[in-house]
């Protein structure tokens, strides 16, 4: 096998977890070339890796719908036939694309997400540790006949250009060490720490650390409030995604929700404290290499937790809304930080 297509469109955290896997696969298969198909907003994470070509697809416009996916199949096939398709997403969009490749005579191998097992765990609250997502990724490659002998990932996984390194180095020179980063938001409210707790945490951290706030432009207004009212606290949204990743390497630790920043920090080999609300670490989505003592949740979790795999369902606790996050103590997070 010399040339394969690997598919993982989203979400950013799941895409980030492919990086150490792909680099390991390339290391153990020195003649293999990989085309990695993902969303156009995250393709930048896969630059400067030998024998890896990232194809960032605009799925909302250029490649939208079945006709768009047919065009995507055509564009991907222009440089020659793939020996196999490794589908690490296994959703409707990737499944349709898989059909086009099967029609072309190319074998397709898909990730087994054990969706029914996860649903049962949510329904019964009978929780046990499922395989980590990176283990599931490696299994698909094994099924495809790709050589996989080791699970020893090398970090950092993202290659940062010298230009971006210099930007971040110049930026950090004006701040006193030690540094700590805090990413208080997630895509879904059930995975975000309440504002009052975030503010209390930042205030506590700012006594001993320079605190860098990480997030997207949608968080700018709140970051401005904290930056102007809490000393030693600075927003980083003016930095690009890659520059924020580069900044993580300067941190004593990164504090994150169950979100992309958790995974980005973990694959760069940075100590991570992750905070969990509606979701649960046992579903296999923890930052790679992190340990259970760094997974923070409420000491007295409500009976409704976990209520979803991804946190994308509205809170159904009418008596105590968002209890899973509201019950988390700032002191518990500080204790975990001190422990690392």
Protein Blocks (a to p, Z undefined) as FASTA:
>chain_A
ZZdcdddfbafklmmmmmmmmmmmmmmmmkbccdddddfklmmmmgoiahiacddddfkl
mmgcjklmmmmmmmmmmnopcfbdcdfkopaklmmmmmmmmmnopacddddehlmmmmmm
mmnopacddddfklmmmmmmmmnopacfbfcdcddfbdcdfklmmmmmmmmmmpccdddd
ddfbcfblklcccfklmmmmmmmmmmmpccdddddfklmmmmmmmmmmpghiacfklpcf
klmmmmmmmpfbdcddddfklmmmmmnopacddddfkbcfklopacehiafklmccdfba
cfkbcfbfnopaccfbfklghklmmmpcfklmmmmmmmZZ
